Amino acid sequence: MKASKVLSTISRRDLFKLTGRYGISSVVMGAAGLTGAVTLPNIAKAAESEYEKRFANEPKHTLTLGAAGFNPQNLLIERAGVLTFARDLEERTEGEIRVEFVGDNQICGQLSCAEKAQLGVIDMYSASTQNSAGSTPYLNVLDYAYMFRTRADQYHFLYSPESMDLLRNPLEERHGLKFLFSHCELRGIQLGNSFADKGPITSVTQLAGTKNRVTGTQLGRIAMELMDLNPVPVAWEETLDALRTGLIDGAETWASAVAYANMSPAVTQSVDMGFFCGTEHTGMNAAVFDAMEEHLQEAIMESAYLAQVYVQHANEAALVNTVGFTDPPMPGTIFAENDVAVSIFTDEARKEAEEMCSPEFQPAAWEQWRERINGWAGGRDTYQEIYDLVRNGNPHTIAENVEPRRWWRT
């Protein structure tokens, strides 16, 4: 079923009626699980069924999950696992925990979701680590250029017990957030109309001097400056207009983000440079987690583990079959239907970019931030340890082959 058909077939008025009766979370979760014909009666029936199941028992805890920009439609494009996590947690705890999902930037946006979770405005959140790094700077630890070679490396790290000391524990201690799970892609440059007729980009030097949107990550800016990509801070919600109007030549982001944000009509070429993380993570306020009974804490972690496994496999399939992140894109995919060309860097082109910007080859440019992050991690050499871990401990180059592990159990 096309994701865009899940809720787009009903009017705003009917949607308001459904949410008024069953609540937005029951409507969203019901629509996300709909497999039959997409009609108002069927959506209503799915919402009612979801509502009855969710409200069968009185919850001990009701948690608000704010998701930046996500709804049932685009969660079938970028498989970030947010609704999978919420539904499994409710079922696993037999209603002791109820999750109120609030997406579509209604309660927080990419730059504010993590901060609002820190402040206790919401209990759980979903947003990219890079945009969240503005309020939670330890998340920059994921953004050293070319620290991860592949999506397999990223998943291997997130499943590893070492991620506790190198990512999760320092984030919790410094920022009060518990990192639960994440989708994994690597960032490239998504080019607008000015590159429509210039052929495939096969080297980063072809992009020298262009203006490109950058996220909230400080480390992403370092890499882009070293490659002469002129990082321009543009809020995610404003990126589409900036591409359409020519304010920027391109945007630093990942492929499924282009697809789910309806940015594909404004993008002519997706350049797969893979130069640092694109990680749409889900986390929660650590104090809220700590206040839970032990069996509910374990349930949260098990639901996070299930969501991580789901994301690992579902997003890999969606990249090929829904987004069209192949050269050429498969017919019927979002990239194919919007004439988005995909340019995948060769090993030589990626090495060229790596030598221009990575800490391995340009250590002086990274020294200040590297020392700062290492200090927050208790003196651990975060870059080198993660770099070595994924190269020496990960036998896989294909993401779906990475073995899932319960990272919190050493």
C-alpha positions as a printed Julia matrix, in Angstrom:
410×3 Matrix{Float64}:
   0.0    0.0     0.0
   1.3    3.44   -0.88
   2.07   5.37    2.3
   0.42   8.51    0.99
  -2.95   6.72    0.81
  -3.17   5.8     4.49
  -4.78   9.02    5.74
  -4.83  11.27    2.69
  -8.1    9.71    1.5
 -10.09  11.27    4.35
 -10.9   14.93    4.79
  -9.46  17.09    7.53
 -12.96  17.38    9.0
 -13.36  13.59    9.19
  -9.86  13.28   10.64
 -10.74  15.76   13.38
 -13.89  13.77   14.15
 -11.91  10.54   14.46
  -9.22  12.06   16.65
 -11.86  13.73   18.79
 -13.51  10.38   19.43
 -10.57   8.01   19.7
  -7.59  10.32   20.29
  -4.77  11.07   17.88
  -2.57   8.16   19.03
  -5.25   5.52   18.42
  -6.02   6.95   14.97
  -2.35   7.13   14.04
  -1.52   3.65   15.33
  -4.65   2.16   13.77
  -3.88   3.73   10.39
  -0.28   2.56   10.57
  -1.41  -1.04   10.91
  -4.09  -0.89    8.21
  -3.63  -3.54    5.53
  -7.03  -3.59    3.82
  -8.83  -1.08    1.65
  -8.17   2.54    2.59
 -11.61   3.98    3.25
 -13.02   6.18    6.0
 -15.02   3.29    7.53
 -11.95   1.04    7.55
  -9.77   3.72    9.09
 -12.46   4.38   11.68
 -12.73   0.66   12.42
  -8.95   0.38   12.81
  -8.91   3.42   15.12
 -11.75   1.98   17.21
 -10.0   -1.38   17.49
  -6.76   0.29   18.49
  -8.6    2.46   21.01
 -10.35  -0.51   22.64
  -7.12  -2.43   22.9
  -5.16   0.52   24.31
  -7.82   1.5    26.84
  -8.74  -1.97   28.05
  -6.71  -1.34   31.22
  -5.98   1.8    33.2
  -2.3    2.71   32.69
   0.13   3.25   35.54
   2.11   5.63   33.33
   1.06   7.73   30.35
   4.06   8.91   28.35
   4.0   11.6    25.67
   6.2   10.85   22.65
   6.92  13.89   20.48
   8.09  13.07   16.97
   9.54  15.71   14.68
   7.71  15.59   11.36
   6.61  11.96   11.53
   3.16  10.53   10.77
   1.94   7.12    9.53
   2.56   8.07    5.89
   6.21   9.05    6.11
   7.01   6.34    8.67
   6.38   3.93    5.78
   9.06   5.76    3.79
  11.75   6.25    6.41
  11.28   3.28    8.72
  12.32   5.0    11.94
  10.36   2.56   14.11
   8.61   5.08   16.37
   5.1    3.63   16.12
   6.46   0.08   16.19
   8.12   0.9    19.49
   5.05   2.61   20.96
   2.63  -0.18   20.0
   4.95  -2.93   21.22
   5.55  -1.17   24.53
   1.83  -0.85   25.19
   1.21  -4.5    24.31
   4.27  -5.78   26.18
   3.21  -4.02   29.38
  -0.47  -4.98   28.89
  -1.43  -1.35   29.1
   0.6   -0.43   32.2
   2.39   2.06   29.95
   0.33   4.07   27.49
   2.16   6.1    24.85
   0.54   9.24   23.46
   2.18   9.8    20.07
   2.24  13.42   18.87
   3.88  13.75   15.44
   3.96  16.18   12.53
   5.89  18.82   14.53
   2.77  19.43   16.64
   4.58  19.41   19.96
   8.25  19.7    18.93
  10.45  20.01   15.84
  13.82  18.64   14.79
  15.7   21.29   16.77
  13.54  21.15   19.9
  12.35  17.58   20.56
  15.42  16.5    22.55
  15.43  19.76   24.48
  11.75  19.43   25.4
  12.43  15.9    26.62
  15.3   17.23   28.74
  13.0   19.85   30.23
  10.25  17.33   30.95
   7.74  18.9    28.57
   7.53  15.51   26.85
   8.67  12.11   28.08
   9.96  10.55   24.85
  11.06  12.02   21.55
  12.17  11.18   18.03
  14.46  13.42   15.98
  17.83  13.23   14.25
  20.84  13.2    16.54
  22.43  15.84   14.34
  19.6   18.36   14.77
  19.38  17.46   18.46
  23.09  18.19   18.93
  22.33  21.89   19.32
  20.8   21.28   22.76
  22.59  18.01   23.51
  26.12  18.51   22.19
  27.41  15.11   23.29
  25.48  13.66   20.34
  28.25  15.11   18.17
  30.18  11.96   19.11
  28.47  10.22   16.18
  29.44  12.85   13.64
  33.18  12.54   13.06
  33.65  12.44    9.29
  34.1    8.96    7.81
  34.26   7.29   11.24
  31.59   4.89    9.93
  32.18   3.35    6.5
  28.74   1.83    5.97
  25.29   1.5     7.51
  26.46  -1.91    8.72
  29.12  -0.16   10.81
  26.48   2.1    12.34
  24.17  -0.75   13.33
  27.11  -2.78   14.65
  28.06   0.11   16.94
  24.51   0.69   18.21
  24.15  -3.0    19.09
  27.56  -3.17   20.78
  28.02  -3.09   24.57
  30.75  -0.51   23.91
  28.04   1.95   22.85
  27.08   2.22   26.51
  30.35   3.89   27.52
  30.96   5.71   24.24
  27.45   7.05   23.55
  24.6    6.18   25.9
  26.02   6.67   29.39
  27.71  10.04   28.71
  24.52  11.29   27.01
  22.48  10.28   30.04
  24.94  11.68   32.59
  25.49  14.98   30.81
  22.1   15.66   29.22
  19.6   13.5    31.11
  18.47  11.59   28.02
  18.3    7.84   27.45
  19.22   6.82   23.9
  16.87   3.97   22.95
  17.27   3.1    19.26
  17.94   4.7    15.89
  17.57   4.38   12.16
  20.92   4.46   10.32
  21.93   6.14    7.1
  24.96   8.14    5.99
  24.73  11.69    4.76
  25.43  13.04    1.3
  24.55  16.18   -0.62
  21.08  16.47   -2.15
  21.34  18.87   -5.09
  18.69  21.25   -6.36
  17.79  22.6    -9.8
  21.15  24.26  -10.46
  22.6   20.78  -11.05
  19.78  19.43  -13.19
  21.82  19.35  -16.4
  25.36  18.92  -15.07
  25.6   15.15  -15.1
  26.52  12.85  -12.23
  28.73  14.19   -9.45
  31.62  11.75   -9.13
  34.0   13.79   -6.95
  33.49  16.2    -4.08
  35.72  18.67   -5.91
  32.88  19.19   -8.4
  30.86  20.71   -5.54
  33.55  23.14   -4.38
  32.12  26.57   -3.62
  28.47  25.49   -3.56
  26.2   26.54   -0.69
  24.69  23.65    1.23
  22.31  23.37    4.15
  23.84  21.96    7.34
  22.13  20.5    10.41
  22.62  21.44   14.06
  25.74  19.3    14.4
  28.95  21.21   15.0
  31.1   18.39   13.64
  29.18  18.28   10.37
  30.17  21.88    9.77
  33.85  21.04   10.21
  33.71  18.36    7.52
  31.81  20.57    5.09
  34.17  23.49    5.55
  37.17  21.24    4.89
  35.53  20.09    1.63
  34.64  23.67    0.6
  30.9   22.94    0.79
  30.01  26.24    2.51
  27.65  25.04    5.26
  24.58  27.26    5.62
  22.42  26.73    8.75
  18.85  26.17    7.55
  16.11  24.68    9.72
  14.85  21.33    8.43
  11.35  22.73    8.0
  12.74  25.49    5.76
  15.07  23.34    3.64
  12.54  22.51    0.93
  11.8   26.19    0.23
  15.5   27.03    0.31
  16.15  24.4    -2.37
  13.19  25.51   -4.5
  14.17  29.18   -4.42
  17.87  28.58   -5.03
  18.9   30.03   -1.65
  21.09  26.94   -1.37
  22.57  24.66   -4.03
  22.12  21.54   -2.0
  21.29  20.09    1.38
  23.36  17.84    3.58
  21.02  15.01    4.59
  20.24  11.39    3.76
  18.14   9.73    1.06
  15.03   8.63    2.94
  14.77  12.05    4.59
  14.48  13.59    1.13
  11.72  11.11    0.31
   9.66  11.32    3.49
   9.79  15.14    3.65
   8.39  15.45    0.11
  11.66  17.07   -0.91
  12.16  14.86   -3.97
  10.45  17.28   -6.44
  13.09  19.9    -5.53
  16.08  17.52   -5.69
  17.69  16.56   -8.98
  20.57  14.44   -7.71
  21.26  12.51   -4.51
  25.02  12.31   -4.09
  25.93   9.37   -1.87
  29.12  10.62   -0.2
  28.47   8.85    3.11
  30.55  11.35    5.03
  28.86  11.22    8.41
  25.87   9.89   10.31
  22.21  10.39    9.53
  20.59   8.89   12.62
  16.91   9.48   13.37
  16.88   8.3    16.97
  14.27   7.79   19.64
  15.08   8.54   23.27
  13.47   9.49   26.55
  13.91  11.57   29.65
  16.25   9.5    31.85
  14.56  10.58   35.09
  11.22   9.3    33.77
  12.86   5.97   32.95
  14.53   5.76   36.37
  11.2    6.36   38.12
   9.64   3.31   36.44
   9.25  -0.03   38.17
  12.01  -2.5    37.28
   9.8   -4.69   35.1
   8.66  -1.64   33.1
  12.24  -0.48   32.63
  13.03  -3.9    31.21
   9.97  -3.69   28.95
  11.1   -0.32   27.58
  14.51  -1.76   26.73
  13.02  -4.87   25.12
  10.65  -2.75   23.02
  13.6   -0.55   22.04
  15.51  -3.68   21.01
  12.58  -4.94   18.93
  12.27  -1.52   17.28
  16.0   -1.47   16.54
  15.8   -4.86   14.8
  12.69  -3.74   12.89
  14.37  -0.53   11.75
  17.55  -2.29   10.7
  15.74  -4.55    8.28
  12.7   -2.51    7.25
  14.64   0.63    6.38
  17.16  -1.29    4.29
  14.26  -2.66    2.22
  12.52   0.73    2.03
  15.68   2.42    0.74
  15.56   0.17   -2.33
  11.85  -0.47   -2.84
  10.24   2.76   -1.64
  12.83   5.53   -1.75
  14.75   4.34   -4.81
  18.24   4.83   -3.41
  19.95   2.8    -6.14
  21.64   3.69   -9.42
  19.35   3.83  -11.27
  16.31   4.06   -8.96
  13.87   1.19   -9.34
  10.67   1.99  -11.29
   7.78   3.14   -9.12
   9.99   4.44   -6.31
   9.85   8.01   -5.07
  13.19   8.92   -6.66
  12.19   7.37   -9.99
   8.84   9.15  -10.07
  10.52  12.51   -9.35
  13.53  12.05  -11.66
  16.05  12.11   -8.82
  19.33  10.68  -10.05
  21.51   8.78   -7.59
  25.27   9.19   -7.76
  27.12   6.66   -5.63
  30.73   7.56   -4.92
  33.33   5.0    -5.89
  35.82   3.85   -3.25
  38.35   6.21   -4.82
  36.01   9.21   -4.69
  35.09   8.47   -1.09
  38.77   8.15   -0.17
  39.44  11.51   -1.79
  36.72  13.12    0.33
  37.9   11.3     3.45
  41.45  12.6     3.02
  40.08  16.13    2.7
  38.02  16.11    5.88
  38.37  13.19    8.3
  40.16  13.28   11.67
  42.38  10.49   10.37
  43.9   12.82    7.76
  43.1   16.32    9.11
  43.56  15.91   12.89
  44.23  19.59   13.66
  40.8   20.68   12.41
  39.08  18.32   14.84
  41.33  18.72   17.88
  39.23  21.18   19.87
  35.94  19.32   19.53
  37.61  15.94   19.92
  39.12  16.96   23.26
  35.81  18.39   24.39
  33.85  15.23   23.56
  36.55  13.01   25.07
  36.36  15.02   28.28
  32.61  14.46   28.45
  33.25  10.72   27.94
  35.59  10.53   30.93
  38.78  10.74   28.92
  37.95   8.02   26.39
  39.29   8.63   22.89
  35.8    8.46   21.37
  36.75   8.83   17.72
  39.55   6.27   17.77
  37.64   3.74   19.84
  34.55   3.82   17.62
  36.71   3.88   14.48
  38.61   0.77   15.64
  35.5   -1.0    16.94
  33.62  -0.95   13.64
  36.7   -1.89   11.6
  38.03  -4.65   13.8
  34.82  -6.04   15.26
  32.31  -5.87   12.41
  32.63  -8.63    9.8
  29.69  -7.34    7.75
  29.41  -4.76    4.99
  25.69  -5.31    4.38
  23.5   -3.74    7.05
  20.84  -6.47    7.24
  23.54  -9.05    8.04
  24.64  -7.33   11.26
  23.83  -9.48   14.29
  21.37  -7.83   16.71
  22.54  -7.74   20.34
  21.0   -6.41   23.54
  23.54  -3.66   24.04
  22.69  -2.98   27.71
  23.56  -6.56   28.73
  27.32  -6.9    28.83
